[in-house]
Amino acid sequence: MGLKEYYLGFVVLLSNAYLSVHAQETALLGVSKMQKYEYDDDSIKGIDIRALGYFRNTEFFHPMEQGRSQFGLQLNAFWKSSIKDNRRLEFGTAFNQQFGGGIKLYPHIALVQFLGHQFIFGEIRFGSLSNPGHGLPEPIYNPAIPYINPVEYGIQYISPKTDLWMNWDQAIVFASPFKETFVLGINQSLLHFKKIDPLNRRLNKARGNFHIASNFDARLYALYRHVGGQIDVDEATSTGNRGHMAFQASVCPAIFIKSGAQHISLKLPRYSYSFLHYYDPKSSFSEIAFGSGHLHSVSKKWKDWQLNIKSWIGKNWMAPFGQGIYQSYNPEDISVEKRERSRFLIISSSFTGSSFGLNGFSLGYDGYYDKDLQNWNTAFTFNFLMKI
């Protein structure tokens, strides 16, 4: 893949729309595999052991979020039963050791019901949920969360096109000093088609000497969070309901050219656009009732390496689980003055080790340029994943 191909793809994309971006993945390359529990064509019972070493450092000098470092190790070991009557039991334990801090222990227990012949309709999980974060865009979900709290508990339906879940954040008893909270969410594929055949690059006479094909994907995200309760004694915490809705579309074009006896194929960068909406109709948690954001992405992958160039424009953006740098209020310091608008140019690069004997290693770098404050904020992530 040459430099000429990259420039050609870049020019074609810019002719269709201004620079744009997809949800960031560089911080979750290893941790998403660590915390994903899905059917792997292994119906035999056994022990699943996986460990993740991680380091994430954010050099944020920004009014909405200050930088911090997370350095530690996660381990999850659980027994899984053989599949009987399309059912499986998982039972074990997990821990998260942040270096320089305390160790946290979590039970891993899941009742799994597979659906349909050869499980073509997916699975239902009750207990430990798979893939915390659920592929949500970064303005909605902070990629630092899986390093702080690597587990979710509730009920979940997973299929090749759907991730639908309820995560019970916090339960209460009589006179609890805090509120009850839970989250409902969905990550749903709406449309996916592939018109690039990697096994047949030749052009037939009907297509002529020049042809463009593409992959296209459309996806819907929704997140709802409830904070409430009647038997607690917490009078200070705001109560109510708020949530997010997001739509994402992405296209990856390819150009096929016939020149004499030669057949040339050029796979262009992927372009993604996401529209995100925040709603708190009763303004229960702040003066902001509605907010919105536009996330654009151009990305190109070369084997183990990927480069993303992104653009974010937000207005009155709020997200209880989102990264603070995007938001109109600092979620950790209410004394910081509100910013109605946020605008970022984001450059991300990542490496997923599968060559040079580096299988299991991943590196990610993100640079955020605030167009209003005219300053750079950076994030670096290292993951080392091992499964036994």
C-alpha positions in Angstrom: 0.0 0.0 0.0 1.7 3.2 -1.2 1.5 6.9 -0.2 -0.2 7.6 -3.5 -3.2 5.4 -2.4 -3.5 7.2 0.9 -3.5 10.7 -0.7 -6.1 9.6 -3.3 -8.5 8.3 -0.7 -8.0 11.4 1.4 -8.9 13.7 -1.5 -12.0 11.6 -2.5 -13.3 11.7 1.1 -12.8 15.4 1.4 -14.7 16.0 -1.8 -17.8 14.3 -0.3 -17.8 16.0 3.1 -15.6 18.0 5.4 -13.2 16.2 7.7 -15.0 13.7 9.9 -14.6 10.9 12.5 -15.6 7.7 14.2 -15.7 6.8 17.9 -12.2 6.3 19.3 -11.0 2.8 20.0 -7.3 3.3 20.7 -7.7 3.1 24.5 -9.7 -0.2 24.5 -7.8 -2.5 22.1 -6.7 -4.9 24.8 -9.2 -4.3 27.6 -12.2 -5.0 25.3 -10.9 -8.5 24.5 -10.1 -9.0 28.2 -13.7 -8.3 29.3 -15.6 -9.9 26.4 -17.2 -13.3 27.1 -18.8 -14.8 24.0 -19.4 -18.2 22.5 -16.1 -19.4 21.0 -17.2 -22.6 19.4 -15.9 -24.5 22.4 -18.6 -26.6 24.0 -16.3 -28.4 26.3 -16.1 -27.4 30.0 -12.9 -26.0 31.3 -11.0 -23.1 33.0 -10.7 -19.7 31.3 -7.8 -17.6 32.6 -7.0 -14.2 31.2 -4.8 -11.3 32.5 -4.3 -7.7 31.4 -1.5 -5.4 32.2 -2.4 -1.8 31.5 -1.0 1.7 31.6 -3.1 4.7 30.6 -1.8 8.3 31.0 -3.8 11.4 30.1 -1.9 14.7 29.9 -5.0 16.8 30.0 -4.6 20.5 30.9 -8.2 21.3 30.3 -10.9 23.1 32.3 -13.3 20.1 31.8 -10.9 17.3 32.8 -7.4 17.1 34.4 -4.9 14.5 33.5 -4.2 11.3 35.5 -2.4 8.0 35.3 -3.7 4.4 35.7 -1.2 1.6 36.0 -2.1 -1.9 37.0 -3.1 -5.5 36.4 -6.4 -7.3 36.0 -7.0 -11.0 36.2 -10.1 -13.1 35.6 -10.3 -16.8 36.2 -13.5 -18.7 35.8 -14.8 -22.2 35.2 -17.3 -22.7 32.4 -19.5 -25.8 32.2 -20.1 -27.8 29.1 -23.1 -26.7 27.0 -26.2 -28.7 27.8 -29.7 -27.9 26.5 -28.1 -24.7 25.0 -27.1 -23.5 28.5 -23.8 -22.8 30.2 -22.7 -21.7 33.7 -19.6 -19.5 34.3 -18.3 -19.2 37.8 -15.1 -17.7 39.1 -13.5 -14.5 40.4 -11.7 -11.4 39.0 -9.5 -8.8 40.5 -8.1 -5.3 39.6 -4.9 -4.2 41.2 -4.0 -0.6 40.5 -0.3 -0.2 41.3 0.1 2.0 44.3 -3.5 1.5 45.3 -5.8 -1.1 46.8 -6.9 -4.4 45.2 -10.5 -4.9 44.3 -12.1 -8.3 44.0 -15.2 -9.2 42.0 -17.3 -12.4 41.6 -17.6 -13.7 38.0 -20.9 -15.6 37.7 -23.1 -15.9 34.6 -26.0 -18.0 33.5 -25.9 -18.2 29.8 -28.7 -19.3 27.5 -27.8 -19.8 23.8 -30.7 -19.3 21.3 -31.5 -21.2 18.2 -29.8 -24.0 16.3 -26.0 -23.5 16.3 -26.8 -20.4 18.4 -27.7 -18.3 15.3 -30.0 -16.1 17.4 -27.3 -15.1 19.9 -27.3 -15.6 23.7 -28.8 -14.2 26.9 -26.4 -13.6 29.9 -27.7 -13.2 33.5 -25.0 -12.0 35.9 -21.6 -10.9 34.7 -22.0 -8.9 31.5 -19.8 -9.1 28.5 -17.8 -6.2 27.1 -18.4 -3.3 29.5 -18.5 -0.1 27.4 -20.4 -2.0 24.7 -18.7 -0.2 21.8 -20.3 3.2 22.7 -18.7 6.3 21.2 -16.1 8.0 23.4 -18.2 11.2 24.0 -20.8 8.9 25.6 -18.4 6.4 27.3 -15.1 7.3 28.9 -12.4 4.7 27.8 -10.8 5.0 31.3 -13.8 3.3 33.0 -12.9 -0.3 32.2 -9.5 0.2 33.9 -11.2 1.6 37.1 -14.2 -0.7 37.2 -13.9 -3.7 34.9 -17.2 -5.4 35.6 -20.9 -4.9 35.1 -23.8 -7.0 36.5 -27.3 -7.4 35.1 -28.9 -9.0 32.1 -27.8 -8.9 28.5 -28.8 -10.1 25.0 -26.0 -10.5 22.5 -26.2 -11.4 18.8 -24.0 -10.6 15.8 -26.0 -7.4 15.3 -27.2 -6.5 18.8 -25.9 -5.8 22.2 -28.9 -5.0 24.5 -28.2 -4.8 28.3 -29.3 -3.6 31.7 -26.5 -2.9 34.2 -27.6 -2.4 37.8 -25.1 0.1 39.0 -26.0 0.6 42.6 -28.6 -1.1 44.8 -30.0 0.3 48.0 -31.5 -1.0 51.3 -33.4 0.9 53.9 -31.5 4.0 55.1 -28.8 3.7 52.4 -26.7 6.9 52.2 -26.8 6.9 48.4 -29.3 6.6 45.6 -30.3 3.6 43.5 -29.0 3.7 39.9 -29.2 1.5 36.8 -28.5 1.8 33.1 -30.3 0.5 30.0 -28.5 0.5 26.7 -28.4 -0.9 23.1 -25.8 -1.1 20.4 -27.7 -2.1 17.3 -26.5 -2.7 13.7 -29.2 -1.2 11.4 -27.7 -2.0 8.0 -24.5 -3.6 6.8 -23.6 -4.6 3.3 -20.3 -5.5 1.6 -19.7 -4.9 -2.0 -16.0 -5.6 -2.0 -15.0 -9.1 -2.9 -11.3 -9.6 -1.9 -11.1 -12.9 -3.9 -12.2 -11.3 -7.2 -10.6 -8.0 -8.1 -10.9 -8.4 -11.8 -13.2 -6.1 -13.8 -15.7 -7.5 -16.2 -16.7 -5.9 -19.5 -20.0 -4.6 -18.1 -18.1 -2.6 -15.5 -15.6 -1.2 -17.9 -12.1 0.0 -17.0 -13.1 1.9 -13.8 -15.3 0.8 -10.9 -16.0 1.9 -7.3 -17.3 -0.4 -4.7 -17.7 0.0 -0.9 -18.6 -1.4 2.5 -21.4 0.4 4.3 -22.5 0.2 7.9 -25.2 2.0 9.9 -25.6 1.7 13.6 -27.8 3.0 16.4 -26.7 3.6 20.1 -29.0 4.4 23.0 -28.3 4.8 26.7 -30.7 5.5 29.5 -29.7 6.1 33.2 -32.0 6.3 36.2 -31.1 7.7 39.6 -33.7 7.5 42.3 -35.0 5.5 45.3 -37.5 5.9 48.1 -35.9 4.2 51.1 -32.5 5.9 51.1 -31.5 8.9 53.2 -29.5 10.7 50.5 -31.1 14.1 50.2 -28.3 15.8 48.3 -28.0 13.7 45.1 -30.2 14.8 42.1 -32.7 12.2 41.0 -34.3 11.7 37.6 -33.8 10.1 34.2 -31.5 11.1 31.4 -29.9 9.5 28.4 -28.3 9.5 24.9 -29.2 8.6 21.4 -26.6 8.3 18.6 -26.6 7.3 15.0 -23.5 6.3 13.1 -22.9 5.6 9.4 -19.6 4.5 7.9 -18.4 3.7 4.4 -15.1 2.2 3.1 -14.8 2.7 -0.7 -12.4 0.9 -3.0 -11.4 1.8 -6.6 -10.8 -0.9 -9.2 -8.9 0.1 -12.4 -8.1 -1.9 -15.5 -5.1 -0.7 -17.5 -4.2 -3.1 -20.3 -3.4 -6.4 -18.8 -3.0 -4.9 -15.3 -5.8 -4.8 -12.7 -5.2 -2.2 -9.9 -7.3 -2.0 -6.7 -7.1 0.8 -4.2 -8.8 0.5 -0.9 -9.5 4.0 0.4 -9.8 5.3 4.0 -12.9 4.6 6.0 -15.2 7.6 6.6 -17.6 7.6 9.6 -20.1 10.2 10.8 -21.9 10.1 14.1 -24.7 12.3 15.4 -25.2 12.2 19.2 -28.0 13.6 21.2 -28.3 14.2 25.0 -31.6 14.6 26.8 -32.5 15.5 30.4 -36.0 16.9 29.6 -36.7 18.0 33.2 -33.2 19.5 33.7 -32.8 17.2 36.7 -29.0 17.1 36.8 -28.1 20.6 35.4 -29.6 23.5 33.6 -29.0 21.7 30.3 -32.1 19.9 29.0 -30.8 18.9 25.6 -27.4 18.7 23.9 -25.9 17.4 20.7 -22.6 16.5 19.0 -21.2 15.7 15.6 -18.3 13.3 15.4 -16.5 12.8 12.1 -13.7 10.3 11.3 -11.4 9.3 8.5 -9.3 6.2 9.3 -6.9 4.0 7.5 -5.4 0.7 8.5 -2.1 -0.9 7.5 -1.9 -4.4 8.9 -1.2 -3.8 12.6 -1.3 0.0 12.5 -4.3 2.4 12.3 -4.5 6.1 11.9 -7.6 8.2 12.6 -8.2 11.9 12.0 -11.3 13.1 13.8 -13.4 16.2 14.3 -15.8 16.9 17.2 -18.3 19.7 17.5 -20.5 19.7 20.6 -23.1 22.0 22.0 -24.4 21.7 25.6 -22.9 18.2 25.7 -23.3 16.1 28.9 -22.6 12.5 29.5 -22.6 10.8 33.0 -20.2 8.1 31.7 -18.4 10.2 29.1 -14.9 11.6 29.0 -14.9 15.0 30.7 -12.9 16.8 28.0 -15.9 16.8 25.6 -18.5 18.1 28.1 -20.0 21.5 28.9 -19.7 21.0 32.6 -16.7 19.5 34.4 -18.2 16.3 36.0 -15.7 16.4 38.8 -15.7 20.1 39.6 -18.9 22.1 39.5 -17.1 25.4 40.2 -15.6 25.4 36.7 -17.5 27.8 34.4 -19.8 26.2 31.8 -18.7 25.9 28.2 -21.6 25.8 25.8 -19.5 24.7 22.8 -16.7 22.3 22.4 -14.6 21.8 19.2 -11.7 19.4 18.8 -9.4 18.1 16.1 -8.3 14.6 17.2 -5.4 12.6 15.8 -5.3 9.0 17.0 -2.9 6.2 16.1 -2.8 2.6 17.3 -0.8 -0.6 17.0 -2.2 -4.1 17.7 0.6 -6.6 18.0 0.4 -9.6 15.8 3.8 -9.4 14.2 7.4 -9.2 15.5 6.4 -11.7 18.2 4.3 -9.0 20.0 1.0 -10.8 20.0 -1.2 -9.5 22.8 0.5 -6.1 23.0 -1.4 -2.9 21.9 -0.5 0.8 22.0 -2.7 3.8 21.5 -2.1 7.5 21.3 -4.6 10.3 21.0 -4.0 14.0 20.6 -6.9 16.4 21.2 -6.5 20.0 19.9 -9.1 22.3 21.4 -9.9 24.8 18.7 -11.3 27.4 21.1 -8.6 27.2 23.8 -5.9 26.5 21.1 -4.1 23.9 23.2 -3.2 20.2 22.9 -4.2 17.4 25.3 -2.8 13.9 24.9 -3.6 10.4 26.0 -1.3 7.3 25.8 -2.5 3.7 26.4 -0.6 0.4 26.7 -2.2 -3.0 27.0 -0.6 -6.5 27.4 -3.2 -9.2 27.2 -2.6 -12.9 27.9 -5.1 -15.8 27.7 -4.6 -19.3 28.9 
